[in-house]
Amino acid sequence: MAAFSEMGVMPEIAQAVEEMDWLLPTDIQAESIPLILGGGDVLMAAETGSGKTGAFSIPVIQIVYETLKDQMEGKKGKAAIKTGGAVLNKWQMNPYDRGSAFAIGSDGLCCQSREIKEWHGCRATRGVTKGKYYYEVSCHDQGLCRVGWSTMQASLDLGTDKFGFGFGGTGKKSHNKQFDSYGEEFTMHDTIGCFLDIDKGQIKFSKNGKDLGLAFEFPPHIRNQALFAACVLKNAELKFNFGEEDFKFPPKDGFIGLCKAPDGNVVKSQHSGNAQVVQTQNLPNAPKALIVEPSRELAEQTLNNVKQFKKYVDNPKLRELLIIGGVAARDQLSVLEQGVDIVVGTPGRLDDLVSTGKLNLSQVRFLVLDEADGLLLQGYSDFINRIHSQIPQITSDGKRLQVIVCSATLHSFDVKKLSEKIMHFPTWVDLKGEDSVPETVHHVVVPVNPKADKLWERLGKNHIRTDEVHAKDNTRPGANTPGPDRKGHQFSCVCLHGDRKPQERKQNLERFKRGDVRFLICTDVAARGIDIHGVPYVINVTLPDEKQNYVHRIGRVGRAERMGLAISLVAKEKEKVWYHVCSSRGKGCYNTRLKEEGGCTIWYNEMQLLGEIEEHLNCTIAQVEPDIKVPVDDFDGKVTYGQKRALGGGLYKGHVDILAPTVQELAALEKEAQTSFLHLGYLPNQLFRTF
């Protein structure tokens, strides 16, 4: 408990963590928890099973509790938003009046956009109507930018219409899409001064204290309008100084810092967020935290962790809600009406409730995107952007929205691009680097090659022989019955895939976790984040067609420092398999033409997929025979799969006798499927396996 308390975790949460036998924080928790508690946005990349859920849920629970406690005691933030749509009570850049990829630091002065193809701009929270004013901008890198002044009617792309006046780093001044040479170029380490004389109707700029001369005279339509400090960026970062800090190059000739403008000369921005920010503060359906998961199983698992961590948090108690599809919406709506503080959910049902106004996002303090690459891979980028756009960047108590993005495979262009758009100067906690396999996971390949074994020539011509051991088993959907294997042992199994009902999926997963059943047969729905300690083996009957999913699949073993073995059966011959793109999703479909020919099949080449996985991981995966006799010396004889690594002793050898029969049987079935395929001579209308 002391270890977590030293990071700033409140004692009530630390006590609950201790009862879960978390005596010390994992590396990702030690790095991320203080950053999140400190108010920052965090990009979190770590090995699967490294404790990422705790790394974000512990600080989220604590900050939500502290926020509710402050509200209960009547405390307000330093930069409280007033009712009636008024803006923040200080001079800063406006989070409600900015481009989608424009980020503003917690001080309201440091600005950034890492979009390299598009310009993104922003205006200040306040403008002026009379007087002589000055502000400075310091350039922090070599990106492109324009700084200057604009009215509220101007485009955020400063200087491209008749209501904005900009000066860019290329040494050009711009107004109404006219770019003319002016002053000098500027870049990193330069400080640009922006001068505005409203009484004379003039704008000028300086570079590192050097006066660059008159840049613009106001046209008549600007004379009676308020002017706001503004900028537009392309892959650039800069910082504003409105006069709260000493200027590097103090102005002369009667110009004063913007922050010293008399109240009578100040106009507040119309873009300040909605008045509902304060008015909806006590709405029951307005949670403080929203955690988005790509699957129902992950959402349920995260919610259970939240419940455990908040066990001793009291006065006020935190209320959590699971929002997922496949269950009655009325039950979720009933809980919403009673009040919620933390919502964990999946995109489909969340989108439904938000779009119908049943779930209010106006008070969200935290947005967490777990398994972010999985969310994007499933096509939820529009949903994420839509949700983010409805969450105020500044809450009613003056706190900034915090965004947490985490995944075991964070290093993708799409995730990076998303983070640049919705996060504010995120800290990258990277304990993983590019995708790799944890040391606790041993992974091997068992090749299946029917050409090397002529047994297939003696098989029947039109069918695959089986021992019919399960011919009389109850195989109806939902039935999970044990049966004897060939050697007389008892085994039982459950299924986990998208066609099973949510309650059945939940029950099956719980039965496997408890050890009531020995085998979990599943699709990629269980590849991400499912946390079951002590699972010794994963067998890939087919390789995933997305190379990133290989790391997720085999990461179901080797969790919490326990050792695990992942075995992949890899066909050495390509196979033609179903890939339904028809409207019926395969029901009653017999269109065996290839997808590119308008059909519902593809060639599945596992040797090619294996090569892509090895290239992605920058390693060669060891190949073994179905008896999986990996040399003991490879792992120093210190491994018992499903258990923590031993300090000594020879505990490794026993795995062969336990697992080899199962692998051999699976390999035999795979080989029989392929050999029948070969026997039929690659007929295009003959299919043998679906996935």
C-alpha positions in Angstrom: 0.0 0.0 0.0 2.9 2.3 0.8 4.3 2.0 -2.7 1.0 3.2 -4.3 0.6 5.9 -1.7 4.0 7.3 -2.5 2.7 8.0 -6.0 -0.1 10.1 -4.6 -2.8 7.4 -4.7 -5.4 8.1 -1.9 -5.3 5.5 1.0 -8.7 4.1 0.3 -7.7 3.1 -3.2 -4.3 1.9 -2.1 -6.0 -0.4 0.5 -8.2 -2.0 -2.1 -5.2 -2.5 -4.4 -3.3 -4.2 -1.5 -6.2 -6.6 -1.0 -5.8 -7.6 -4.7 -2.2 -8.7 -3.9 -0.7 -5.8 -5.9 2.1 -5.1 -3.5 4.1 -3.0 -5.9 3.0 -1.1 -9.0 4.0 -2.4 -12.4 6.4 -0.3 -14.6 3.5 1.1 -16.6 1.6 2.0 -13.4 4.6 3.6 -11.8 5.2 5.8 -14.9 1.6 6.7 -15.8 -0.3 7.1 -12.5 1.7 10.2 -11.3 1.4 11.8 -14.8 -2.4 11.3 -14.9 -2.8 12.5 -11.3 -0.8 15.5 -12.3 -3.4 16.5 -14.9 -1.6 15.4 -18.1 -2.7 13.5 -21.2 -0.9 10.2 -21.6 -0.2 7.8 -24.4 0.4 4.5 -22.9 2.3 1.7 -24.6 3.3 -1.5 -22.7 3.3 -5.3 -22.9 0.0 -7.0 -22.8 -0.7 -8.1 -19.2 1.4 -5.3 -17.8 -1.3 -3.6 -15.8 -2.5 -0.9 -18.2 -6.1 -1.0 -16.8 -4.9 -0.2 -13.3 -2.6 2.5 -14.7 -5.5 4.5 -16.0 -8.4 3.4 -13.8 -6.8 4.1 -10.4 -6.0 7.8 -11.2 -9.4 8.2 -13.0 -11.3 7.0 -9.9 -9.3 9.3 -7.7 -9.7 12.5 -9.7 -13.4 11.8 -10.3 -13.8 11.4 -6.5 -11.9 14.6 -5.8 -14.0 16.5 -8.4 -17.2 15.3 -6.8 -15.9 16.0 -3.3 -15.0 19.6 -4.3 -18.5 20.1 -5.8 -20.1 18.7 -2.7 -18.1 21.2 -0.6 -18.9 24.1 -3.0 -15.3 24.6 -4.2 -14.7 26.1 -7.7 -11.7 25.9 -10.0 -9.3 28.7 -10.6 -10.6 29.5 -14.0 -14.3 29.0 -13.5 -16.7 29.5 -16.4 -19.6 31.8 -15.8 -23.1 31.2 -16.9 -24.7 32.7 -20.0 -21.9 31.5 -22.3 -19.2 33.8 -21.0 -15.6 32.8 -21.4 -12.7 31.9 -19.2 -11.6 34.6 -16.8 -8.1 35.2 -18.1 -6.3 36.0 -21.3 -5.5 32.7 -23.1 -6.2 30.8 -26.3 -9.8 29.6 -26.6 -10.4 25.8 -26.5 -13.8 26.3 -28.0 -12.6 28.4 -30.9 -9.9 26.2 -32.5 -9.2 23.8 -35.3 -9.7 20.0 -34.7 -6.0 19.3 -34.6 -5.1 22.4 -32.6 -3.9 21.6 -29.0 -3.7 24.1 -26.2 -1.6 23.5 -23.1 -3.0 23.6 -19.6 -1.7 27.2 -19.2 -3.8 28.3 -22.1 -0.8 29.8 -23.7 1.3 27.0 -25.2 -0.2 25.9 -28.6 0.6 23.1 -31.0 -0.6 21.3 -34.1 1.2 18.3 -35.4 -0.9 17.9 -38.6 1.5 18.1 -41.4 -0.9 18.5 -44.3 -3.4 21.0 -43.0 -3.4 24.3 -41.2 -5.2 24.5 -37.9 -5.9 27.8 -36.1 -7.2 29.4 -32.9 -8.3 32.7 -31.4 -7.9 34.2 -27.9 -10.7 34.2 -25.4 -10.9 38.0 -25.4 -10.6 40.9 -28.0 -10.2 44.6 -27.8 -12.2 47.5 -29.4 -9.9 50.6 -28.7 -6.4 51.4 -27.6 -2.8 50.3 -28.4 -1.8 46.7 -27.5 1.0 44.2 -27.8 1.6 40.5 -27.3 4.6 38.2 -28.0 4.8 34.8 -29.5 7.9 32.5 -29.0 8.5 29.9 -31.6 9.4 26.5 -30.2 10.3 24.5 -33.4 10.8 24.8 -37.1 7.2 24.2 -38.1 5.1 26.6 -40.2 2.9 29.3 -38.5 1.2 32.7 -38.9 0.4 35.0 -36.1 -1.6 38.2 -35.9 -5.1 39.5 -35.4 -8.6 38.7 -36.5 -12.2 39.5 -35.9 -14.8 36.9 -34.8 -16.0 36.7 -38.4 -12.6 35.6 -39.6 -11.7 32.0 -40.6 -9.4 30.2 -38.3 -7.1 30.0 -41.3 -5.6 33.3 -40.4 -5.1 35.8 -43.2 -7.1 34.0 -45.9 -10.2 36.2 -45.7 -11.0 39.9 -45.3 -11.4 39.6 -41.5 -7.9 38.4 -40.5 -4.3 39.7 -40.7 -1.3 37.4 -40.3 2.5 37.4 -40.5 4.1 34.0 -41.4 7.5 32.4 -40.8 8.2 32.5 -44.5 8.4 36.3 -44.4 5.0 36.9 -45.9 2.1 39.0 -44.6 -1.4 37.8 -45.5 -4.9 39.3 -45.7 -7.8 38.2 -47.8 -5.7 35.4 -49.5 -3.1 38.0 -50.6 0.4 37.0 -49.5 3.1 39.8 -49.8 6.7 39.9 -48.8 7.2 41.6 -45.4 9.8 41.9 -42.7 12.0 38.8 -42.4 11.6 35.0 -42.1 11.4 33.6 -38.6 11.7 30.2 -37.0 12.7 28.3 -33.8 14.0 30.5 -30.9 12.6 33.7 -32.5 10.2 35.9 -30.7 7.6 37.8 -32.8 5.9 40.9 -31.4 2.3 41.7 -32.6 1.2 45.4 -32.4 -2.3 46.7 -32.8 -3.2 50.4 -32.8 -7.0 50.5 -33.1 -7.3 54.2 -33.0 -5.1 54.6 -36.1 -6.3 51.4 -37.7 -2.8 49.9 -38.0 -1.0 46.6 -37.4 2.7 45.9 -37.4 5.1 43.2 -36.2 8.6 42.9 -34.8 11.2 40.1 -34.7 13.4 39.7 -31.7 12.7 43.4 -30.8 13.4 44.7 -34.3 10.5 46.8 -35.7 9.5 45.5 -39.1 7.4 48.5 -40.0 3.7 48.9 -40.9 2.1 45.7 -42.2 -1.6 46.6 -42.5 -4.1 49.5 -42.4 -7.6 48.5 -41.5 -10.2 48.5 -44.3 -13.4 50.3 -43.4 -15.4 47.1 -42.6 -12.9 46.4 -39.7 -13.1 49.8 -37.9 -16.0 49.0 -35.5 -15.1 45.3 -34.8 -13.2 43.8 -31.9 -9.9 42.2 -32.7 -8.5 39.0 -31.2 -5.0 37.6 -31.0 -4.9 34.7 -33.4 -2.6 32.1 -35.0 -2.6 29.2 -37.5 -0.1 26.3 -37.3 1.1 23.4 -39.5 3.2 20.9 -37.6 4.4 23.7 -35.3 4.5 24.8 -31.6 4.6 28.2 -30.1 3.7 30.1 -26.9 1.8 33.3 -26.3 2.6 36.0 -23.8 -0.2 38.5 -23.3 1.7 40.4 -20.6 1.1 38.3 -17.4 4.9 37.5 -17.7 7.6 40.0 -18.5 8.0 40.6 -22.2 11.4 39.6 -23.7 11.2 42.7 -25.8 8.9 45.3 -24.0 6.9 47.6 -26.4 7.4 51.3 -26.7 5.4 54.3 -28.0 2.4 53.7 -25.6 1.7 50.1 -26.5 0.6 48.0 -23.5 0.2 44.2 -22.9 -3.2 42.8 -23.9 -3.8 41.6 -20.4 -3.8 45.2 -19.2 -6.6 46.3 -21.5 -9.3 48.3 -19.5 -12.5 46.3 -19.0 -14.4 48.9 -21.1 -12.3 48.1 -24.1 -12.6 44.3 -23.8 -15.0 42.0 -25.7 -15.3 38.3 -24.7 -15.4 35.6 -27.3 -18.7 34.3 -28.5 -17.1 30.9 -28.7 -16.9 29.9 -25.1 -18.7 26.6 -25.0 -22.4 26.3 -24.2 -24.1 27.8 -21.2 -25.2 24.3 -20.4 -21.7 23.6 -19.0 -22.9 25.0 -15.6 -26.6 24.5 -16.0 -26.2 20.7 -16.5 -23.7 20.2 -13.7 -26.0 18.1 -11.6 -27.7 16.1 -14.3 -27.7 12.4 -13.3 -26.9 11.2 -16.9 -23.7 13.3 -17.1 -20.7 11.2 -16.0 -17.3 12.5 -15.1 -15.4 9.8 -16.9 -16.0 7.8 -20.1 -13.9 4.7 -20.8 -14.3 3.2 -24.3 -13.5 -0.4 -25.0 -13.5 -2.3 -28.3 -15.4 -5.4 -27.0 -18.0 -6.3 -24.4 -15.6 -8.7 -22.6 -13.0 -6.0 -22.1 -15.6 -3.5 -21.0 -16.9 -5.9 -18.4 -13.4 -6.7 -17.2 -12.6 -3.0 -16.9 -15.8 -2.3 -15.0 -15.0 -5.1 -12.5 -11.5 -3.5 -11.9 -13.2 -0.1 -11.3 -15.5 -1.7 -8.7 -12.5 -3.3 -7.0 -10.4 -0.2 -6.9 -13.3 2.0 -5.5 -14.3 -0.5 -2.8 -13.3 1.8 0.1 -14.0 5.2 -1.6 -16.8 6.8 0.3 -18.5 10.2 0.9 -19.3 10.5 -1.8 -19.5 7.0 -3.2 -18.8 6.6 -6.9 -21.4 5.2 -9.2 -20.4 3.2 -12.3 -22.3 1.9 -15.2 -21.6 -0.6 -18.0 -23.0 0.4 -21.4 -22.7 -2.4 -24.0 -24.9 -3.8 -26.7 -26.7 -7.1 -26.6 -28.5 -6.3 -23.3 -31.7 -4.5 -22.6 -31.2 -0.7 -23.0 -33.9 0.0 -20.5 -31.8 -1.4 -17.6 -29.0 1.0 -18.6 -31.3 3.9 -18.9 -32.8 3.2 -15.4 -29.3 3.4 -13.9 -28.5 6.6 -15.8 -31.6 8.2 -14.4 -30.4 7.5 -10.9 -27.0 9.0 -11.6 -23.6 7.8 -12.8 -20.0 9.1 -12.4 -18.0 6.6 -14.4 -19.2 5.0 -17.6 -17.4 2.0 -19.3 -18.8 1.0 -22.6 -18.5 -0.1 -26.2 -18.9 2.2 -29.2 -22.2 1.0 -30.6 -24.5 1.4 -27.6 -22.6 4.5 -26.4 -23.2 6.1 -29.8 -26.9 5.3 -29.6 -27.4 6.8 -26.1 -25.3 9.9 -26.9 -27.1 10.6 -30.2 -30.5 10.3 -28.6 -29.6 12.5 -25.7 -29.8 9.8 -23.1 -26.1 10.1 -22.2 -24.9 13.6 -21.6 -21.2 14.3 -22.2 -21.1 17.9 -20.9 -19.4 17.0 -17.6 -16.9 14.4 -18.9 -13.5 15.1 -17.2 -11.8 12.0 -18.5 -11.9 10.3 -21.9 -10.1 6.9 -22.0 -9.6 5.0 -25.2 -8.4 1.5 -24.3 -7.0 -0.7 -27.0 -7.1 2.3 -29.3 -5.6 0.5 -32.3 -8.4 -2.1 -32.0 -11.0 0.7 -31.9 -9.6 2.2 -35.1 -9.2 -1.2 -36.8 -12.9 -1.8 -36.2 -13.7 1.5 -38.0 -14.6 3.6 -35.0 -12.5 6.7 -35.8 -15.6 8.8 -36.8 -17.3 7.7 -33.5 -14.2 8.8 -31.5 -14.0 12.2 -33.2 -17.8 12.7 -32.8 -17.7 11.9 -29.1 -14.7 14.1 -28.5 -16.3 17.1 -30.3 -19.2 16.9 -27.9 -17.1 17.0 -24.7 -16.2 20.5 -23.5 -12.4 21.0 -23.4 -12.8 23.0 -20.2 -15.2 21.6 -17.5 -17.6 23.7 -15.5 -15.1 23.9 -12.6 -12.3 25.1 -14.8 -10.5 21.8 -15.3 -9.2 20.7 -18.7 -10.4 17.5 -20.3 -7.8 14.7 -19.9 -7.5 12.1 -22.7 -5.8 8.8 -22.1 -4.9 6.5 -25.0 -3.5 3.0 -24.4 -2.8 -0.2 -26.2 -0.3 -3.0 -26.4 0.3 -2.1 -30.1 0.3 1.7 -30.0 2.9 2.3 -32.7 0.6 2.8 -35.6 0.2 5.9 -37.9 -3.5 6.0 -37.3 -3.2 6.0 -33.5 -0.5 8.7 -33.7 -2.7 10.9 -36.0 -5.7 10.4 -33.7 -3.7 11.4 -30.6 -2.4 14.6 -32.3 -6.0 15.6 -33.1 -7.7 15.0 -29.7 -4.9 15.2 -27.1 -3.1 18.2 -25.5 0.7 17.7 -25.4 0.5 14.1 -24.4 3.3 12.4 -22.5 4.3 9.2 -24.3 4.9 6.4 -21.7 6.6 3.8 -23.9 7.7 0.8 -22.1 7.4 -1.4 -25.1 8.8 0.1 -28.3 7.8 -1.6 -31.5 5.7 -4.7 -31.2 7.5 -7.5 -29.4 6.9 -10.7 -27.6 7.2 -10.6 -23.8 10.0 -12.7 -22.2 7.3 -14.7 -20.3 5.9 -16.0 -23.6 7.6 -18.7 -25.6 6.1 -19.1 -29.1 6.7 -21.8 -31.7 5.3 -22.9 -35.0 4.2 -26.4 -35.9 4.2 -26.7 -39.7 1.4 -28.8 -41.3 2.5 -30.2 -44.6 0.3 -32.8 -46.4 2.8 -33.2 -49.3 5.4 -34.7 -47.0 2.9 -37.4 -45.7 1.2 -39.5 -48.3 -1.3 -40.8 -45.9 -3.9 -38.6 -47.7 -3.7 -40.9 -50.7 -5.5 -43.6 -48.8 -8.3 -41.3 -47.6 -11.7 -41.4 -49.0 -12.2 -39.2 -52.1 -15.0 -36.9 -51.0 -14.9 -36.6 -47.2 -12.6 -36.2 -44.3 -12.4 -39.2 -42.0 -12.9 -38.6 -38.2 -13.1 -41.0 -35.3 -16.7 -39.8 -34.6 -15.9 -39.6 -30.9 -18.3 -36.6 -30.6 -20.9 -38.0 -33.0 -23.5 -38.3 -30.3 -22.5 -35.3 -28.2 -25.0 -32.5 -27.7 -23.6 -29.8 -30.1 -26.5 -27.4 -30.1 -25.7 -23.7 -29.8 -25.2 -22.9 -26.1 -24.5 -26.5 -25.1 -21.1 -27.1 -23.4 -20.9 -30.7 -22.5 -17.8 -32.7 -21.5 -16.8 -35.7 -23.4 -14.0 -38.3 -23.4 -11.0 -37.9 -25.6 -9.2 -40.8 -27.4 -7.2 -41.7 -24.3 -10.1 -41.8 -21.9 -9.4 -38.5 -20.2 -12.3 -36.1 -19.4 -12.2 -32.6 -20.8 -14.7 -29.8 -21.2 -14.8 -26.7 -23.3 -16.7 -23.5 -23.9 -16.9 -21.1 -26.9 -16.4 -17.4 -27.1 -17.3 -15.6 -30.4 -19.5 -12.9 -31.8 -22.5 -15.1 -32.6 -23.0 -16.1 -29.0 -25.4 -14.2 -26.8 -23.8 -11.7 -24.5 -24.9 -13.5 -21.3 -23.6 -16.8 -22.7 -20.3 -15.2 -23.6 -20.0 -13.8 -20.1 -20.8 -17.0 -18.4 -18.4 -19.0 -20.6 -15.6 -16.6 -19.9 -16.3 -16.8 -16.1 -16.4 -20.6 -16.2 -13.0 -20.7 -17.9 -11.5 -18.2 -15.4 -12.7 -20.3 -12.5 -11.3 -23.4 -14.0 -14.6 -25.1 -14.4 -13.7 -25.9 -18.0 -10.3 -26.6 -19.4 -10.6 -25.3 -23.0 -11.7 -21.9 -24.3 -12.3 -22.1 -28.1 -12.6 -18.6 -29.4 -12.1 -16.1 -32.2 -10.2 -12.8 -32.1 -13.0 -11.5 -29.8 -10.8 -12.9 -27.0 -7.5 -11.7 -28.5 -7.4 -8.3 -26.8 -7.0 -7.5 -23.1 -8.8 -10.6 -21.6 -6.9 -11.0 -18.4 -6.8 -14.6 -17.0 -3.8 -15.3 -14.9 -2.1 -18.7 -15.2 -3.3 -19.8 -18.6 -0.4 -22.0 -19.7 -1.1 -22.5 -23.5 -2.5 -20.7 -26.5 -2.9 -22.7 -29.8 -3.5 -20.8 -33.0 -5.3 -23.2 -35.3 -4.9 -20.6 -38.0 -2.7 -17.5 -38.0 -4.4 -14.1 -37.8 -4.7 -12.1 -41.1 -3.7 -8.9 -39.2 -0.1 -9.3 -38.1 -0.6 -7.0 -35.0 -3.2 -9.5 -33.7 -0.6 -12.1 -33.4 1.0 -10.3 -30.4 -2.5 -9.8 -28.8 -3.4 -13.5 -29.3 -0.3 -15.0 -27.8 -0.4 -12.4 -25.1 -3.3 -14.2 -23.4 -0.5 -16.3 -21.8 2.6 -15.1 -20.0 0.6 -12.6 -17.9 1.5 -11.4 -14.4 5.0 -12.8 -14.7 3.6 -16.3 -15.3 5.2 -18.3 -18.1 3.2 -19.3 -21.2 3.6 -21.3 -24.4 2.0 -20.2 -27.7 1.8 -22.7 -30.5 0.7 -21.8 -34.1 -0.3 -24.5 -36.6 0.8 -23.2 -39.9 -0.4 -24.7 -43.2 2.4 -25.0 -45.8 -0.2 -25.0 -48.6 -2.5 -22.1 -49.3 -6.2 -22.8 -48.8 -9.4 -21.4 -50.3 -11.7 -20.2 -47.5 -14.9 -18.4 -47.0 -14.8 -14.6 -46.8 -18.4 -13.5 -47.0 -19.0 -10.0 -48.3 -22.6 -10.7 -49.3 -25.6 -9.1 -47.7 -26.6 -12.3 -45.9 -23.2 -12.5 -44.2 -22.9 -16.1 -45.4 -26.3 -17.5 -44.6 -27.4 -19.6 -47.5 -24.5 -18.4 -49.6 -22.7 -20.8 -52.0 -20.9 -18.3 -54.1 -17.4 -19.9 -54.2 -15.9 -17.4 -56.6 -13.0 -15.3 -55.3 -13.8 -12.0 -53.7 -12.2 -10.0 -56.6 -14.4 -11.9 -59.0 -17.6 -11.0 -57.1 -17.6 -14.1 -54.8 -17.2 -14.8 -51.1 -13.9 -16.7 -50.9 -10.2 -15.8 -50.7 -6.9 -17.7 -50.8 -5.4 -18.0 -47.3 -1.6 -18.2 -47.4 -0.4 -18.9 -43.9 3.3 -19.1 -44.9 3.0 -15.6 -46.3 1.3 -14.4 -43.1 4.0 -16.1 -41.0 6.6 -14.1 -42.9 4.8 -10.9 -42.3 4.5 -11.6 -38.6 8.3 -12.4 -38.4 9.1 -9.3 -40.3 6.8 -7.2 -38.0 8.5 -8.7 -34.9 12.0 -8.7 -36.5 12.6 -12.3 -35.4 12.4 -15.8 -36.7 9.9 -18.0 -34.8 11.2 -21.4 -34.0 9.6 -24.4 -35.9 9.0 -27.7 -34.0 7.4 -31.0 -34.8 3.9 -31.8 -33.3 5.7 -33.5 -30.3 6.9 -29.9 -29.5 10.2 -31.2 -28.1 11.8 -27.8 -27.6 15.4 -28.3 -26.1 15.3 -27.8 -22.4 18.5 -25.7 -22.5 16.6 -23.0 -24.4 14.8 -21.9 -21.2 17.4 -23.2 -18.6 15.0 -25.8 -17.4 13.2 -23.3 -15.2 9.8 -23.2 -16.7 6.4 -24.6 -15.7 3.8 -23.0 -18.0 1.1 -21.2 -16.2 3.3 -20.6 -13.2 5.9 -17.9 -12.3 9.4 -18.5 -13.5 11.3 -20.6 -11.0 14.7 -19.5 -9.6 16.1 -23.0 -10.2 15.3 -26.6 -10.9 14.2 -28.5 -13.9 10.4 -28.0 -14.1 10.2 -27.6 -17.8 10.1 -31.1 -19.2 6.6 -32.0 -18.1 4.9 -29.8 -20.6 5.5 -32.2 -23.5 3.6 -35.1 -22.0 0.7 -32.8 -21.1 0.3 -30.9 -24.3 1.8 -33.0 -27.1 -1.3 -35.3 -27.7 -3.6 -32.3 -28.1 -1.2 -30.6 -30.6 -0.7 -33.8 -32.5 -4.5 -34.3 -32.9 -5.0 -30.8 -34.0 -2.2 -31.0 -36.4 -3.6 -34.3 -37.8 -7.0 -32.7 -38.3 -5.4 -29.7 -40.0 -3.4 -32.0 -42.3 -6.4 -34.1 -43.2 -8.3 -31.0 -44.2 -5.5 -29.9 -46.4 -4.8 -33.3 -47.9 -8.4 -33.8 -49.0 -8.1 -30.4 -50.6 -4.9 -31.5 -52.4 -6.5 -34.7 -53.5 -9.3 -32.8 -55.2 -6.7 -31.0 -57.2 -7.4 -27.4 -56.1 -10.9 -27.4 -57.5 -12.1 -23.7 -57.2 -15.6 -24.7 -56.0 -14.5 -26.9 -53.2 -14.1 -25.3 -49.7 -13.0 -27.0 -46.5 -12.6 -24.5 -43.7 -14.1 -21.2 -42.6 -12.8 -18.6 -40.3 
